[in-house]
Amino acid sequence: MRPIVVPQLNANDNSCLIQNYYCAEGEFIHSGDLITTLETSKAAIDVECEADGYFYPAAKEQTDVKTGEVIAFV
């Protein structure tokens, strides 16, 4: 399984909010598919899948997560 981690979104924020997931647990997704939107104090950033595989979230929607934290696996 490949982890999906929260990237460094900007210089001022060390955490962000997972707005929602665009795929269901166990769903097969493809490279380039939109996985989630992360919200910082200044922007909303879309996170895309980097490989084909089955999606398994490791963090819940509407929760704060820190930069570098694993939020899902594919």
C-alpha positions in Angstrom: 0.0 0.0 0.0 1.1 3.5 -0.8 0.5 6.2 1.9 -1.0 9.5 1.0 0.5 12.2 3.2 -0.4 15.8 3.8 2.0 18.0 1.8 3.5 21.3 3.1 0.7 23.5 1.7 2.2 26.9 2.6 4.9 28.5 4.8 2.4 29.6 7.5 0.3 26.5 8.2 1.5 23.3 9.8 -2.0 21.7 9.7 -5.1 21.7 7.5 -8.7 20.4 7.5 -9.8 17.4 5.4 -13.0 18.8 3.8 -14.2 15.6 2.3 -13.1 12.5 0.3 -14.3 12.1 -3.3 -14.0 8.3 -3.2 -15.4 5.6 -1.0 -13.5 3.2 1.2 -12.4 0.2 -0.8 -13.1 1.9 -4.1 -10.7 1.3 -7.0 -9.2 4.7 -8.1 -6.8 5.7 -10.8 -3.7 7.9 -11.0 -4.9 11.5 -11.3 -8.2 10.9 -9.7 -9.2 13.5 -7.1 -9.0 12.1 -3.6 -9.7 15.0 -1.2 -9.7 18.7 -0.7 -7.5 20.1 2.1 -8.3 23.5 3.6 -5.7 25.8 5.1 -6.3 29.3 6.6 -5.7 30.8 3.2 -6.7 28.3 0.5 -8.3 25.0 -0.5 -6.0 22.5 -2.2 -7.1 19.4 -4.1 -5.1 16.2 -3.6 -4.9 13.7 -6.5 -4.0 10.0 -6.5 -0.5 9.2 -7.7 -1.1 5.5 -8.5 -3.9 3.1 -9.3 -5.3 1.1 -6.4 -7.9 0.7 -3.8 -8.6 3.7 -1.5 -8.5 3.3 2.3 -8.8 6.5 4.5 -6.7 6.7 7.6 -8.2 10.0 8.9 -11.9 11.1 9.0 -13.5 13.9 7.0 -13.7 17.3 8.8 -10.7 16.6 11.0 -7.5 18.6 11.3 -4.4 16.9 10.2 -0.7 17.9 10.4 1.8 18.3 7.5 3.4 14.9 6.9 0.6 13.0 8.5 -0.8 9.9 6.6 -4.4 10.5 5.7 -5.1 7.5 3.4 -3.6 4.5 1.6 -3.9 3.4 -2.0 
